[in-house]
Amino acid sequence: MRKLLAILAITMLAAATAAAQTIVRKNERQITPDSLEKVIVRGDTVSIIIPERNLGRFDRGLFNYLFTPRGKWGFGITASYGELNTKDIEVLSILNDFDFKGKQYSIKPYISYFIRNNQSVGLRFNYTRGIADLGSLGLDFDDDLNFTLSDVSYYQQSFAIETFYRNYVGLDRGGRFAVFNEVDLAFASGSSRFLRKYNGEPRSTRTVATQASLNFSPGVCVFIQEYVSFNVSFGVFGLKMRHEKQTTDGADDGSRFTSGANFRFNIFNINFGLMVVI
């Protein structure tokens, strides 16, 4: 009787161990070469699902599908534009006669190369220009604190060169939709001009600046044609160092060095672009 119970216990333990190993293998999402779908890219047979190490993460059944294979070149342009116009705006009894016109835009052509499936590195050039004109502005807090501004203008432009790394995550088997995260290192140089009246006379302040920055920008990409994709990205995090030198009416005012970081969604840093992949 004891031998029968021992044999039964060993049999149940072996069955439980086999079941546990099956569950573990399922949670590890082991993908064998024979179970992957294949596609032909430039004469080579590659998997439509990019194998990834789990690293102990919970398996949610998500896959990184092949979006763009390695060896491809990408040529594209990204642009952003923002504009604000107001005329004779009044807010409560504090702000009145607010007359303002401003706009800012940027153009960023780039070239990239896919060093691995769904991963690319590239070089981008950036031209940014902004114009702001304040016709009039009146602030009236009380009888002792009120003032007006008029005929104030600001102009700035900058040139930058950026090197970037972009990692795509394919969302569908057809390779049309993907999300991506981009990291870029940028070096920029530019100038700005600030015109206003001081004691009834016009005064001009000019600032020359150089800047280095590290930026992180997530986005979405979709192929609208076989070789043409449309993408949208926005900045959420960045580090920067900036040096400025300032002169007023030709006389040196001084210089300063600043550095900082930000972690926020910037509505004025939304970029729309097109890319051709060959």
Buried (B, 14 or more C-beta within 10 A) or exposed (E): EEEEEEEEEEEEEEEEEEEEEEEEEEEEBEBEEEEBEEEEBEEEEBBBBBEEEEEEEEEEEEBBBBBBBBEBEBBBBBEBEBEEEEEEEEEEEEEBBBBBBBBBBBBBBBEBEBEEBBBBEBEBBBBBBBBBBBBBBBBBEEEEEEEEBEEBBBBBEBEBEBBBBBBBBBBEEEBBBBBBBBBBBBEBEBBBEBBBEEEEEEEEBBBBBBBBBBBBBBBBBEBEEEEEBBBBBBBBBBBBEBBBBBBBEEEEEEEEEEEEEEEEEEEEBBBBBBBEBE
